[in-house]
Amino acid sequence: MSKHSSVVYRTVSDVRGPIIVVENTHHVAYNEVVKILAPNGDLLTGTVLETGRGRAVVQVFEGTSGLDTDTTAVRFTGETLKLPVSMDILGRVLDGSSRPLDGGPPLHAEDRWDIYGSPINPYARQYPRQPIQTGLSVIDGLNTLVRGQKLPIFSGAGLPHNRIAAQIVRQAKIPGQEEEFAIVFAAMGITATEAQYFISSFEKTGALDHTALFLNLANDPAIERIITPRAALTAAEYLAYEADMHVLVLLTDMTNYAEALREISAARSEVPGRRGYPGYLYTDLSMIYERAGRIRGRKGTITQMPILSMPQDDMTHPIPDLSGYITEGQIIVSRSLHRRGIYPPIDPGPSLSRLMKEGIGEGMTRFDHKEVQAQLYYGYSEGRDLRDLVAVVGSEALTDRDQKYLKFADEFEQQFIDQGEYEDRSFEETLDIGWKLLSEFPERELKRCDPETIAWAKERGVYTPP
C-alpha cells in the first residue's frame, strides 16, 4: 500500500455522470482503487481513469448521485483492483466485481491477482493445437474450436446467441480429459431474466460444478461492465497457469461492453472515433482478446469465445469489424436460418475457424475430418446457389444432379445444423451424420474425398451411395 493512501482529498472540482474530478493530487496511478466518502456517510468505490498534472479523473462504481464538490472526501488506496483466486472459484456465481450472488461466502483467497493482468509475451506463445468439443455439429464438424484460439460468435438482436452460449457451457469438453477442463462464463449488461436462465440452466445440468460465473446486469454501473471480462480472464489465468487446466472463456455480450466504454468516454469528454466509440476501442478489445492462448512450458490453456450482437446485423460495425482483425475467425448466427426454425442457426457459409486445421485429424478428432468437412461445404454451397437459380427459372429446369444438391442443402440444414438444445454430439457422431448425408451422392461426386477414405466409410456402413 502506498504511503500516500492515508491522504484524504476534499478537492473534488467536478461531478458529472459517473465521473468525479479531483484536483491537487500527488502520486496517483492509472487504474488505482479509490474510496469515496459521500456527504450522507456512504462509502463508495471507484477507479482512476486518468491522472496527470495534479488532477485525477475517477469513475465511481455506484454512480455519483448525492456527491458534491464541497464535502465529498476521496482517498486513493495505492492498489489496483484485485481478484481473490483459488480453486474455490469454480461453482460460484459472482457479480462483475467478484462479489457473491449465490448466497455463499466471499471468495477464498490463496492469492490476489491484478484483474488487468498483462499481455502474453509473443515469444512465449505456442501455436494453438488440439480441439475442444462443443457438442454442436455445425461448429465441431465445420469450424472446429482449437485450444488457445479466439473464436467469436457474431449474432444480432433477437437471435438465440445466449442459448447457444449456454449450450456450449453445458456441453464443452476435451474428450478423455474432462477432469482437466473448466469454463469461465462472463455476461455483461444482461437482464435479470437472462441471468436466472444461465444460473438455472447450469445448475440443473451440473455444468456449474466446473464453471465460474460472472454476471453483470443491465442496471449495474457501466464501470463494472468494463471490469467483468477482466475479472473473468484473471480467474481463467489462475485456473490455466496455476492449476494446469484447459479453460474455455465465454464473454457475452461484447457489444454491451463496448457501449459502456463509449459511455465512459463521453463522460470524459474524449474526442469520439467511428460511430462515437473511443479511438482506443481496438486497443481496448485487443487487451481482452489477447489474454487467450497457450504459453510455452505451461500445461494449461485459455480459449476464448466472445459473443457480439451486431447492431442492425452490420458486420462492418466497429465492434465486429475490429474484433475480426484481432481474433482467428468467426461463427455467424443467421437470421434467415432462425426464421426457418433451425437451431442453432449458425450459417457455415461465412463462418470460419482459421485454426481448424491444427485441431482436426488422426489422433485429435478423426482422420477423415478434413475430407468430410470440405465435401459438406461444397455440397451445401452448391445447393444454396441452386436455390437462387430455382427462384428465377423454377425447379423444372434443373438436371437430376442439380436436384440432388438442392435436396442435400435442405437435409443438411435439417439433420446436420439443426439439433436439440440439450443434444450433445461427439466428433464421431457429427462426422457419421456428415457421411450419411453424403450418401445422397454417388462416389464420382465426392471429389474432395480420397477413394480409400470413401472405401473405409462404406465398410463402416456410414456411406451408402445410391
C-alpha positions in Angstrom: 0.0 0.0 0.0 1.3 3.5 -0.9 2.4 5.8 1.8 0.0 8.3 0.2 -3.0 6.1 0.8 -3.7 7.8 4.1 -4.1 11.2 2.5 -7.8 12.3 2.2 -8.6 14.8 -0.5 -11.5 17.2 -0.3 -10.7 18.9 -3.7 -13.5 17.5 -5.9 -13.9 20.1 -8.7 -16.5 18.5 -10.9 -19.2 15.8 -10.7 -20.8 14.7 -13.9 -22.5 11.3 -14.8 -20.4 8.6 -13.2 -17.3 10.8 -13.1 -15.7 13.0 -10.4 -12.6 15.1 -10.9 -10.1 15.5 -8.0 -7.6 18.4 -8.0 -4.2 18.8 -6.4 -3.5 15.1 -6.3 0.0 13.5 -5.8 1.4 10.1 -6.9 -1.9 8.8 -8.2 -1.7 5.8 -10.6 -3.9 4.8 -13.5 -6.5 2.1 -12.5 -5.8 2.8 -8.8 -8.7 1.9 -6.5 -10.4 4.9 -4.9 -12.6 5.1 -1.8 -15.1 8.0 -1.7 -17.0 9.2 1.4 -20.3 10.7 0.3 -21.9 13.6 2.2 -24.6 11.2 3.6 -21.9 8.9 5.0 -22.0 6.2 2.3 -18.6 4.7 1.4 -18.3 4.3 -2.4 -15.6 2.8 -4.6 -14.1 4.0 -7.8 -11.1 3.6 -10.1 -8.8 6.1 -11.7 -9.4 6.6 -15.4 -6.9 9.4 -16.0 -4.2 11.1 -14.0 -1.6 13.8 -14.6 -0.6 17.4 -13.7 -2.1 17.1 -10.2 -5.5 16.0 -11.5 -7.3 12.7 -11.3 -10.5 11.6 -13.2 -12.3 8.9 -11.1 -15.1 6.6 -12.2 -17.5 5.9 -9.3 -18.8 2.3 -9.4 -22.1 3.1 -7.7 -22.7 6.4 -9.6 -22.3 10.0 -8.3 -25.8 10.6 -7.0 -25.6 12.6 -3.7 -21.9 13.6 -4.3 -20.9 17.3 -4.3 -17.8 19.4 -4.7 -17.8 20.8 -1.1 -17.9 17.9 1.3 -17.1 14.7 -0.7 -13.9 13.1 0.6 -11.6 11.0 -1.6 -8.8 8.6 -0.6 -6.5 6.8 -3.1 -5.7 3.4 -1.8 -2.4 2.8 -3.8 -3.7 -0.5 -5.1 -5.3 -1.7 -8.3 -8.4 -3.9 -8.4 -7.5 -7.5 -7.5 -9.4 -10.8 -7.7 -9.1 -13.3 -4.8 -8.1 -16.5 -6.6 -8.3 -20.2 -5.6 -9.9 -23.4 -6.9 -12.9 -22.4 -4.9 -13.9 -20.0 -7.7 -15.4 -23.0 -9.6 -19.0 -23.5 -8.9 -19.5 -19.9 -7.8 -21.9 -17.2 -9.1 -20.4 -13.7 -8.8 -21.2 -10.2 -9.9 -19.0 -8.1 -12.1 -16.9 -7.0 -9.1 -16.5 -10.6 -7.9 -19.0 -10.3 -5.0 -21.0 -13.5 -4.4 -24.5 -13.6 -5.9 -25.2 -17.2 -4.9 -25.6 -16.6 -1.1 -22.2 -18.2 -0.4 -19.3 -16.7 1.5 -16.8 -14.2 -0.1 -14.2 -15.8 -2.4 -11.5 -17.7 -0.5 -8.1 -16.2 -1.5 -5.0 -18.3 -1.9 -3.6 -15.2 -3.7 -4.9 -11.9 -5.1 -4.3 -11.2 -8.7 -4.4 -7.8 -10.5 -7.5 -8.0 -12.8 -5.8 -6.0 -15.6 -3.2 -8.8 -16.0 -0.6 -8.4 -18.6 -0.4 -9.5 -22.3 1.2 -12.7 -23.2 4.8 -12.2 -24.4 4.6 -13.2 -28.2 7.9 -15.1 -27.8 6.3 -17.3 -25.0 3.3 -18.1 -27.1 2.7 -21.5 -28.6 0.6 -22.1 -31.6 -3.0 -23.3 -30.7 -3.3 -27.1 -31.1 -5.9 -29.8 -30.2 -9.7 -29.5 -30.4 -12.4 -28.5 -27.9 -15.7 -30.4 -28.5 -18.7 -28.1 -28.1 -21.3 -30.8 -28.9 -22.7 -28.7 -31.8 -22.1 -30.3 -35.2 -22.0 -27.1 -37.2 -19.1 -25.9 -35.0 -17.3 -29.2 -34.4 -17.6 -30.5 -37.9 -17.1 -27.4 -40.0 -15.4 -24.8 -37.8 -13.7 -26.7 -35.1 -12.6 -24.7 -32.0 -8.9 -25.2 -31.1 -7.3 -24.9 -27.7 -5.7 -21.5 -27.3 -7.9 -19.9 -30.1 -10.0 -16.8 -30.1 -13.2 -17.6 -32.0 -16.0 -15.0 -31.7 -19.7 -15.6 -32.3 -21.3 -12.8 -34.4 -25.0 -12.5 -33.8 -27.8 -10.0 -34.0 -30.6 -8.6 -31.8 -33.3 -11.2 -31.1 -31.2 -14.2 -32.2 -30.5 -17.1 -29.8 -26.8 -16.4 -29.1 -27.4 -16.7 -25.3 -29.0 -20.1 -25.8 -26.1 -21.2 -27.9 -23.6 -19.9 -25.3 -25.4 -21.8 -22.5 -25.4 -25.0 -24.6 -21.7 -24.6 -25.2 -21.1 -24.2 -21.4 -23.2 -27.3 -20.7 -21.5 -29.5 -23.3 -18.0 -28.3 -24.0 -15.3 -30.8 -23.1 -11.9 -32.2 -24.1 -12.7 -35.9 -24.9 -10.8 -38.0 -22.4 -9.6 -35.1 -20.4 -12.8 -33.9 -18.8 -11.3 -33.6 -15.3 -8.8 -31.0 -16.6 -11.4 -28.8 -18.2 -13.1 -25.7 -16.8 -15.3 -22.9 -18.1 -15.4 -19.2 -17.1 -18.6 -17.5 -18.2 -18.9 -13.7 -18.1 -22.2 -12.0 -19.0 -22.3 -8.2 -19.4 -25.3 -5.9 -19.5 -27.8 -8.8 -19.3 -31.4 -8.7 -17.8 -32.3 -10.4 -14.5 -34.3 -12.9 -16.5 -31.3 -13.8 -18.6 -29.1 -14.1 -15.5 -31.6 -16.5 -13.9 -31.8 -18.5 -17.1 -28.0 -19.0 -17.1 -27.8 -19.9 -13.4 -30.7 -22.4 -13.5 -29.5 -24.0 -16.8 -26.0 -24.6 -15.4 -27.3 -25.8 -12.0 -29.8 -28.3 -13.5 -27.2 -30.0 -15.7 -24.3 -29.9 -13.2 -22.3 -27.7 -15.5 -21.9 -25.1 -12.7 -19.6 -27.5 -10.8 -16.8 -26.8 -13.3 -17.8 -23.2 -14.2 -17.1 -19.8 -12.7 -20.0 -17.5 -13.5 -19.6 -13.7 -13.6 -22.9 -11.8 -14.1 -23.1 -8.0 -14.7 -26.7 -6.9 -15.0 -28.1 -4.1 -17.2 -28.8 -1.9 -14.2 -25.3 -2.3 -12.8 -22.7 0.5 -13.2 -21.0 0.9 -16.5 -17.6 0.7 -15.0 -18.5 -2.8 -13.6 -19.2 -3.8 -17.2 -15.6 -2.8 -18.0 -14.3 -4.8 -15.1 -16.3 -8.0 -15.6 -14.4 -9.6 -18.5 -11.1 -8.7 -16.9 -12.0 -10.4 -13.6 -13.2 -13.4 -15.6 -10.0 -13.7 -17.5 -8.0 -13.3 -14.3 -9.9 -16.3 -12.9 -9.2 -18.2 -16.2 -5.4 -17.4 -16.0 -5.3 -18.7 -12.4 -7.0 -22.0 -13.4 -4.9 -22.4 -16.6 -1.4 -21.4 -15.3 -1.6 -22.4 -11.6 -4.0 -25.3 -11.7 -2.9 -26.6 -15.2 -6.4 -26.7 -16.5 -7.7 -26.2 -20.1 -10.1 -23.2 -19.7 -12.8 -22.0 -22.1 -13.9 -18.4 -21.6 -17.2 -17.2 -23.0 -17.9 -13.4 -22.9 -21.4 -12.2 -23.7 -22.2 -9.6 -24.9 -19.1 -7.6 -26.1 -21.4 -5.1 -27.7 -22.7 -4.2 -24.2 -19.1 -3.9 -23.1 -18.2 -1.5 -25.9 -21.3 0.6 -25.2 -20.2 1.0 -21.6 -16.7 2.0 -22.9 -18.4 4.6 -25.2 -20.5 5.9 -22.2 -17.4 6.4 -20.1 -15.5 8.0 -23.0 -18.3 10.5 -23.5 -18.4 11.3 -19.7 -14.6 12.1 -20.0 -15.3 14.4 -23.0 -13.0 12.5 -25.2 -12.9 13.1 -29.0 -15.1 10.3 -30.4 -14.0 7.9 -33.2 -16.1 5.8 -35.5 -19.8 5.9 -34.5 -19.0 7.6 -31.3 -16.8 4.9 -29.9 -13.4 5.9 -28.4 -10.4 5.9 -30.7 -8.8 3.3 -28.5 -11.5 0.7 -29.0 -9.2 -1.6 -31.0 -6.5 -1.4 -28.3 -9.0 -2.0 -25.5 -10.6 -5.0 -27.2 -7.2 -6.5 -28.0 -6.2 -6.3 -24.3 -9.1 -8.6 -23.6 -8.9 -11.0 -26.6 -5.1 -11.4 -26.4 -5.3 -12.9 -22.9 -6.2 -16.2 -24.6 -3.6 -18.6 -25.8 -1.0 -21.2 -24.9 2.2 -20.4 -23.1 5.4 -22.3 -23.8 6.2 -24.6 -20.8 2.7 -24.4 -19.3 0.3 -27.3 -19.5 -2.9 -25.2 -19.2 -4.5 -23.2 -22.0 -7.1 -20.4 -22.4 -9.5 -20.5 -25.3 -11.9 -17.6 -25.8 -15.4 -17.3 -27.4 -16.5 -13.7 -27.3 -20.1 -13.1 -28.4 -21.1 -9.9 -30.2 -24.6 -8.8 -31.1 -24.1 -6.7 -34.3 -26.3 -3.6 -34.4 -28.6 -3.9 -37.5 -26.8 -7.2 -38.3 -24.0 -5.0 -39.7 -20.6 -6.8 -39.9 -18.9 -3.5 -40.8 -19.9 -2.0 -37.4 -16.8 -1.1 -35.4 -17.2 -3.9 -32.8 -17.4 -6.9 -35.1 -15.1 -5.2 -37.6 -12.3 -4.7 -35.1 -12.9 -8.0 -33.4 -12.4 -9.7 -36.7 -8.9 -8.2 -37.0 -7.8 -9.5 -33.6 -9.4 -12.9 -33.5 -9.0 -16.1 -35.6 -12.3 -16.5 -37.4 -15.9 -16.0 -36.7 -19.1 -18.0 -36.1 -22.1 -16.3 -37.8 -25.6 -16.7 -36.4 -28.0 -16.4 -39.3 -31.4 -14.6 -39.1 -32.7 -16.5 -42.2 -31.9 -19.9 -40.6 -33.5 -18.7 -37.4 -36.7 -17.7 -39.2 -36.9 -21.2 -40.7 -36.8 -22.8 -37.3 -33.2 -24.1 -37.5 -31.4 -24.3 -34.1 -28.6 -23.4 -33.7 -29.0 -21.0 -36.6 -25.3 -20.9 -37.4 -24.5 -20.3 -41.1 -21.5 -22.4 -42.2 -21.0 -20.2 -45.4 -19.5 -17.1 -43.9 -18.3 -18.8 -40.7 -14.6 -19.6 -40.4 -12.2 -21.1 -37.9 -8.8 -20.1 -39.2 -7.0 -22.6 -36.9 -9.3 -25.6 -37.5 -6.6 -27.4 -39.5 -4.4 -27.5 -36.3 -7.2 -29.3 -34.2 -8.5 -32.0 -36.5 -7.3 -35.3 -38.0 -5.8 -38.5 -36.8 -5.3 -38.6 -33.0 -7.4 -35.4 -32.5 -10.8 -35.9 -34.0 -10.7 -38.5 -36.8 -8.5 -39.0 -39.8 -11.4 -38.3 -42.3 -12.5 -35.0 -40.7 -10.9 -32.6 -43.3 -12.3 -34.5 -46.3 -15.8 -34.7 -44.8 -15.7 -31.0 -43.9 -14.6 -30.0 -47.4 -17.2 -32.2 -49.2 -20.0 -31.0 -46.9 -19.1 -27.3 -47.6 -19.0 -28.0 -51.3 -22.4 -29.7 -51.3 -24.1 -27.1 -49.2 -22.8 -24.2 -51.2 -23.9 -25.8 -54.5 -27.4 -26.4 -53.1 -27.7 -22.8 -51.9 -26.6 -21.5 -55.3 -29.3 -23.7 -56.9 -31.9 -22.3 -54.5 -31.3 -18.8 -56.0 -31.5 -20.3 -59.5 -34.8 -22.0 -58.8 -36.2 -18.7 -57.6 -35.6 -17.4 -61.2 -36.2 -20.3 -63.5 -38.1 -22.8 -61.4 -37.1 -26.3 -60.3 -38.3 -28.0 -63.6 -35.2 -26.6 -65.3 -32.8 -28.4 -63.1 -30.9 -31.6 -64.0 -31.1 -34.7 -61.8 -27.7 -33.8 -60.4 -28.9 -30.3 -59.5 -32.0 -31.8 -57.9 -29.7 -33.9 -55.6 -27.7 -30.9 -54.5 -30.9 -28.9 -53.9 -32.3 -31.7 -51.7 -28.9 -32.1 -50.0 -28.9 -28.4 -48.9 -32.3 -28.9 -47.2 -31.4 -32.2 -45.5 -28.0 -30.7 -44.4 -29.8 -27.9 -42.6 -32.4 -30.2 -41.0 -30.1 -33.0 -39.9 -26.6 -31.6 -39.6 -27.0 -28.0 -38.5 -30.3 -28.4 -36.6 -30.1 -30.2 -33.3 -31.8 -30.2 -29.9 -30.8 -27.6 -27.3 -29.8 -30.4 -25.0 -28.4 -32.7 -27.7 -24.7 -33.3 -27.2 -23.0 -34.8 -30.3 -19.4 -36.2 -30.2 -17.0 -35.7 -33.1 -17.6 -39.2 -34.1 -21.4 -38.8 -34.3 -21.0 -35.5 -36.2 -18.8 -37.0 -38.9 -21.0 -40.0 -39.2 -24.0 -37.7 -39.8 -22.0 -36.0 -42.5 -21.3 -39.3 -44.3 -24.9 -40.3 -44.1 -25.9 -37.0 -45.8 -23.2 -37.5 -48.4 -24.8 -40.9 -49.2 -27.2 -38.8 -51.4 -24.4 -38.7 -54.0 -22.6 -41.4 -56.0 -18.8 -41.8 -55.5 -17.9 -39.8 -58.6 -19.4 -36.6 -56.9 -17.2 -36.9 -53.8 -14.2 -35.2 -55.5 -12.9 -33.9 -52.2 -12.6 -37.3 -50.5 -9.8 -39.8 -51.1 -11.0 -43.1 -52.7 -9.5 -45.0 -49.7 -11.4 -42.9 -47.3 -14.7 -43.5 -49.2 -14.0 -47.3 -49.1 -13.4 -47.0 -45.3 -16.7 -45.2 -44.9 -18.5 -47.8 -47.0 -17.0 -50.6 -44.9 -18.3 -48.9 -41.7 -21.7 -48.6 -43.2 -21.9 -44.8 -42.8 -21.6 -44.1 -46.5 -24.3 -45.9 -48.5 -24.5 -44.4 -52.0 -27.4 -44.9 -54.3 
